Amino acid sequence: MIYLDNAATTMHKPQTVIDAVTQAMRSLGNAGRGATSGALDAARTIHVCRAKLARLLGCPRADHVCFTPNSTAALNTAINGVVRP
């Protein structure tokens, strides 16, 4: 498992991260919540990000890359995926 939780260990974010978040908040909608241009742009952005991460991590399929809302949800997903009774 590769744990990527930069937010938990870094106080200051690079300007490129701040700019990307600000741009997303200004222009992207809620992915999967309709067919508006903002929602479709958000879905495309997520798809491209998954594909890039899959390549970076050597994952054979982009749909095997999972985003979670926080580290607790990520850890619970990983634990529930590998621990058996």
PAKEPA-824745 format. One record per residue: residue number from 1; x, z negated, y of N, C-alpha, C, O in turn. Coordinates in nm, 4 decimals, decimal comma. Example, Ala and Ser with C-alpha at 12.3 -4.5 7.8 and 13.67 -1.06 7.14 Angstrom:
2
   n     n_c1     n_c3     n_c2    ca_c1    ca_c3    ca_c2     c_c1     c_c3     c_c2     o_c1     o_c3     o_c2
   1   1,3190  -0,7800  -0,5690   1,2300  -0,7800  -0,4500   1,3200  -0,7800  -0,3300   1,4236  -0,8465  -0,3319
   2   1,2850  -0,7080  -0,2250   1,3670  -0,7140  -0,1060   1,2900  -0,7870   0,0030   1,3409  -0,8039   0,1138
END
This chain:
85
   n     n_c1     n_c3     n_c2    ca_c1    ca_c3    ca_c2     c_c1     c_c3     c_c2     o_c1     o_c3     o_c2
   1   0,0849   0,0000  -0,1173   0,0000   0,0000   0,0000   0,0889   0,0000   0,1228   0,1914  -0,0680   0,1260
   2   0,0503   0,0750   0,2224   0,1212   0,0786   0,3493   0,0317   0,0122   0,4527  -0,0819   0,0544   0,4741
   3   0,0832  -0,0911   0,5160   0,0049  -0,1682   0,6116   0,0455  -0,1284   0,7530   0,1597  -0,1496   0,7935
   4  -0,0468  -0,0714   0,8267  -0,0201  -0,0250   0,9626  -0,1073  -0,1024   1,0604  -0,2167  -0,0580   1,0951
   5  -0,0594  -0,2173   1,1047  -0,1375  -0,2971   1,1986  -0,0537  -0,3273   1,3211  -0,0181  -0,4423   1,3471
   6  -0,0229  -0,2241   1,3952   0,0588  -0,2372   1,5146  -0,0056  -0,3309   1,6166   0,0653  -0,4038   1,6861
   7  -0,1375  -0,3304   1,6268  -0,2059  -0,4102   1,7282  -0,1858  -0,5596   1,7078  -0,1901  -0,6361   1,8041
   8  -0,1642  -0,6017   1,5851  -0,1476  -0,7437   1,5580  -0,0102  -0,7949   1,5993   0,0082  -0,9154   1,6164
   9   0,0850  -0,7059   1,6154   0,2216  -0,7511   1,6406   0,2798  -0,7031   1,7728   0,3922  -0,7402   1,8066
  10   0,2076  -0,6226   1,8477   0,2610  -0,5735   1,9741   0,1633  -0,5991   2,0867   0,0449  -0,5662   2,0784
  11   0,2152  -0,6577   2,1905   0,1301  -0,6861   2,3059   0,1113  -0,5613   2,3921  -0,0011  -0,5271   2,4289
  12   0,2191  -0,4950   2,4235   0,2128  -0,3812   2,5147   0,2057  -0,2502   2,4367   0,2791  -0,2292   2,3402
  13   0,1179  -0,1651   2,4800   0,1008  -0,0354   2,4150   0,1755   0,0711   2,4949   0,1850   0,0615   2,6173
  14   0,2288   0,1730   2,4262   0,2922   0,2834   2,4985   0,1897   0,3559   2,5858   0,0711   0,3593   2,5530
  15   0,2347   0,4125   2,6945   0,1449   0,4821   2,7864   0,0683   0,5931   2,7156  -0,0473   0,6185   2,7493
  16   0,1299   0,6597   2,6181   0,0600   0,7676   2,5465  -0,0606   0,7137   2,4706  -0,1623   0,7823   2,4600
  17  -0,0510   0,5924   2,4179  -0,1645   0,5311   2,3482  -0,2743   0,4983   2,4482  -0,3916   0,5260   2,4232
  18  -0,2371   0,4401   2,5599  -0,3355   0,4074   2,6641  -0,4069   0,5336   2,7106  -0,5291   0,5345   2,7255
  19  -0,3301   0,6403   2,7337  -0,3892   0,7664   2,7786  -0,4840   0,8248   2,6742  -0,5915   0,8739   2,7087
  20  -0,4447   0,8198   2,5466  -0,5284   0,8755   2,4398  -0,6584   0,7973   2,4265  -0,7651   0,8565   2,4102
  21  -0,6502   0,6655   2,4331  -0,7709   0,5822   2,4220  -0,8625   0,6070   2,5413  -0,9839   0,6199   2,5250
  22  -0,8052   0,6136   2,6604  -0,8854   0,6386   2,7804  -0,9540   0,7746   2,7718  -1,0723   0,7869   2,8036
  23  -0,8798   0,8765   2,7290  -0,9377   1,0107   2,7154  -1,0501   1,0111   2,6116  -1,1545   1,0726   2,6336
  24  -1,0296   0,9438   2,5006  -1,1326   0,9380   2,3970  -1,2576   0,8678   2,4485  -1,3694   0,9111   2,4209
  25  -1,2388   0,7612   2,5224  -1,3540   0,6880   2,5759  -1,4306   0,7703   2,6791  -1,5514   0,7535   2,6956
  26  -1,3605   0,8582   2,7475  -1,4258   0,9424   2,8482  -1,4955   1,0637   2,7887  -1,5959   1,1098   2,8430
  27  -1,4435   1,1165   2,6770  -1,4931   1,2464   2,6323  -1,5546   1,2506   2,4930  -1,6349   1,3396   2,4649
  28  -1,5197   1,1576   2,4053  -1,5702   1,1656   2,2683  -1,6989   1,0853   2,2516  -1,7200   0,9822   2,3156
  29  -1,7830   1,1362   2,1637  -1,9052   1,0658   2,1289  -1,8826   0,9835   2,0035  -1,7695   0,9498   1,9686
  30  -1,9924   0,9520   1,9368  -1,9872   0,8722   1,8152  -1,9956   0,9674   1,6960  -2,0995   1,0287   1,6716
  31  -1,8859   0,9791   1,6227  -1,8802   1,0717   1,5092  -1,9901   1,0406   1,4085  -2,0139   0,9248   1,3741
  32  -2,0552   1,1440   1,3628  -2,1602   1,1265   1,2625  -2,2947   1,0848   1,3190  -2,3877   1,0567   1,2434
  33  -2,3061   1,0805   1,4499  -2,4303   1,0356   1,5117  -2,5016   1,1470   1,5865  -2,5647   1,1229   1,6894
  34  -2,4920   1,2665   1,5360  -2,5651   1,3744   1,5997  -2,4835   1,5016   1,6057  -2,3736   1,5104   1,5509
  35  -2,5399   1,5999   1,6739  -2,4750   1,7300   1,6834  -2,4364   1,7617   1,8266  -2,4181   1,8782   1,8620
  36  -2,4240   1,6595   1,9086  -2,3794   1,6828   2,0454  -2,2320   1,7202   2,0434  -2,1615   1,6927   1,9463
  37  -2,1863   1,7822   2,1496  -2,0458   1,8230   2,1534  -1,9530   1,7014   2,1450  -1,8473   1,7093   2,0824
  38  -1,9905   1,5907   2,2063  -1,9080   1,4706   2,1995  -1,8970   1,4149   2,0587  -1,7890   1,3736   2,0164
  39  -2,0081   1,4133   1,9856  -2,0072   1,3646   1,8474  -1,9270   1,4576   1,7561  -1,8511   1,4113   1,6710
  40  -1,9441   1,5881   1,7740  -1,8703   1,6841   1,6920  -1,7209   1,6804   1,7237  -1,6380   1,6920   1,6335
  41  -1,6865   1,6643   1,8512  -1,5456   1,6521   1,8885  -1,4832   1,5267   1,8280  -1,3680   1,5296   1,7845
  42  -1,5576   1,4176   1,8249  -1,5075   1,2938   1,7641  -1,4851   1,3133   1,6147  -1,3836   1,2693   1,5607
  43  -1,5796   1,3794   1,5476  -1,5651   1,4042   1,4038  -1,4436   1,4929   1,3757  -1,3704   1,4694   1,2796
  44  -1,4223   1,5940   1,4590  -1,3047   1,6806   1,4425  -1,1753   1,6023   1,4632  -1,0785   1,6202   1,3893
  45  -1,1744   1,5164   1,5629  -1,0558   1,4349   1,5920  -1,0227   1,3456   1,4729  -0,9061   1,3329   1,4353
  46  -1,1237   1,2842   1,4138  -1,1033   1,1982   1,2973  -1,0523   1,2811   1,1801  -0,9604   1,2385   1,1101
  47  -1,1095   1,3968   1,1580  -1,0667   1,4838   1,0482  -0,9195   1,5241   1,0638  -0,8428   1,5185   0,9676
  48  -0,8811   1,5641   1,1839  -0,7426   1,6049   1,2093  -0,6480   1,4863   1,1889  -0,5406   1,5016   1,1308
  49  -0,6874   1,3704   1,2359  -0,6047   1,2509   1,2195  -0,5871   1,2154   1,0719  -0,4765   1,1833   1,0285
  50  -0,6958   1,2211   0,9950  -0,6867   1,1947   0,8506  -0,5914   1,2932   0,7820  -0,5098   1,2539   0,6987
  51  -0,6025   1,4208   0,8177  -0,5166   1,5224   0,7561  -0,3699   1,4970   0,7898  -0,2838   1,5083   0,7026
  52  -0,3408   1,4628   0,9148  -0,2026   1,4358   0,9548  -0,1482   1,3113   0,8851  -0,0338   1,3104   0,8398
  53  -0,2297   1,2065   0,8764  -0,1860   1,0850   0,8072  -0,1646   1,1097   0,6587  -0,0697   1,0579   0,6000
  54  -0,2519   1,1881   0,5983  -0,2357   1,2191   0,4555  -0,1026   1,2894   0,4313  -0,0300   1,2553   0,3380
  55  -0,0710   1,3869   0,5150   0,0578   1,4559   0,5013   0,1742   1,3596   0,5221   0,2700   1,3602   0,4448
  56   0,1662   1,2782   0,6247   0,2732   1,1827   0,6557   0,2969   1,0846   0,5417   0,4110   1,0515   0,5095
  57   0,1870   1,0379   0,4804   0,1967   0,9364   0,3756   0,2070   0,9941   0,2352   0,2166   0,9192   0,1379
  58   0,2052   1,1270   0,2237   0,2143   1,1897   0,0928   0,0879   1,1758   0,0104   0,0925   1,1788  -0,1126
  59  -0,0231   1,1608   0,0770  -0,1523   1,1484   0,0090  -0,2038   1,2890  -0,0215  -0,2057   1,3738   0,0677
  60  -0,2456   1,3158  -0,1455  -0,2859   1,4517  -0,1811  -0,4141   1,4990  -0,1141  -0,4362   1,6195  -0,1019
  61  -0,4985   1,4067  -0,0708  -0,6270   1,4459  -0,0117  -0,6539   1,3664   0,1153  -0,6418   1,2440   0,1172
  62  -0,6904   1,4373   0,2207  -0,7183   1,3716   0,3482  -0,8384   1,2780   0,3388  -0,8450   1,1780   0,4103
  63  -0,9341   1,3104   0,2501  -1,0511   1,2228   0,2397  -1,0201   1,0939   0,1638  -1,1091   1,0116   0,1426
  64  -0,8958   1,0762   0,1231  -0,8531   0,9495   0,0644  -0,7945   0,8557   0,1697  -0,7581   0,7423   0,1385
  65  -0,7855   0,9018   0,2920  -0,7410   0,8175   0,4032  -0,8639   0,7493   0,4605  -0,9618   0,8146   0,4968
  66  -0,8577   0,6176   0,4681  -0,9731   0,5386   0,5103  -0,9410   0,4620   0,6376  -0,8364   0,3977   0,6468
  67  -1,0289   0,4686   0,7342  -1,0157   0,3893   0,8568  -1,1125   0,2718   0,8486  -1,2255   0,2865   0,8019
  68  -1,0681   0,1570   0,8937  -1,1538   0,0385   0,8958  -1,1553  -0,0185   1,0371  -1,0671   0,0123   1,1173
  69  -1,2545  -0,1010   1,0682  -1,2637  -0,1536   1,2049  -1,1594  -0,2593   1,2384  -1,1336  -0,2849   1,3560
  70  -1,0995  -0,3207   1,1378  -1,0014  -0,4262   1,1645  -0,9190  -0,4532   1,0390  -0,9453  -0,3970   0,9327
  71  -0,8199  -0,5393   1,0528  -0,7300  -0,5658   0,9404  -0,7991  -0,6417   0,8278  -0,7663  -0,6210   0,7109
  72  -0,8939  -0,7291   0,8606  -0,9651  -0,8023   0,7561  -1,0435  -0,7059   0,6668  -1,0401  -0,7180   0,5444
  73  -1,1131  -0,6117   0,7272  -1,1879  -0,5132   0,6490  -1,0932  -0,4270   0,5658  -1,1244  -0,3938   0,4514
  74  -0,9782  -0,3906   0,6219  -0,8810  -0,3098   0,5473  -0,8277  -0,3861   0,4269  -0,8204  -0,3321   0,3165
  75  -0,7907  -0,5110   0,4484  -0,7386  -0,5925   0,3375  -0,8452  -0,6142   0,2308  -0,8149  -0,6046   0,1118
  76  -0,9683  -0,6431   0,2698  -1,0752  -0,6630   0,1722  -1,1014  -0,5354   0,0929  -1,1258  -0,5418  -0,0276
  77  -1,0968  -0,4207   0,1580  -1,1144  -0,2936   0,0883  -1,0041  -0,2713  -0,0137  -1,0304  -0,2326  -0,1276
  78  -0,8797  -0,2960   0,0280  -0,7667  -0,2777  -0,0624  -0,7733  -0,3761  -0,1799  -0,7529  -0,3372  -0,2949
  79  -0,8014  -0,5014  -0,1511  -0,8085  -0,6035  -0,2573  -0,9212  -0,5724  -0,3554  -0,9019  -0,5790  -0,4768
  80  -1,0380  -0,5387  -0,3031  -1,1510  -0,5075  -0,3898  -1,1268  -0,3807  -0,4711  -1,1889  -0,3608  -0,5756
  81  -1,0368  -0,2950  -0,4232  -1,0056  -0,1735  -0,4960  -0,9098  -0,1928  -0,6111  -0,9033  -0,1088  -0,7008
  82  -0,8351  -0,3022  -0,6105  -0,7337  -0,3206  -0,7149  -0,7573  -0,4432  -0,8026  -0,7086  -0,4475  -0,9155
  83  -0,8302  -0,5419  -0,7540  -0,8527  -0,6648  -0,8312  -0,9757  -0,6483  -0,9189  -1,0812  -0,6047  -0,8730
  84  -0,9607  -0,6832  -1,0439  -1,0719  -0,6758  -1,1404  -1,0966  -0,8147  -1,1963  -1,0044  -0,8959  -1,2046
  85  -1,2217  -0,8427  -1,2349  -1,2521  -0,9758  -1,2942  -1,1751  -0,9977  -1,4235  -1,1882  -1,1029  -1,4861
END
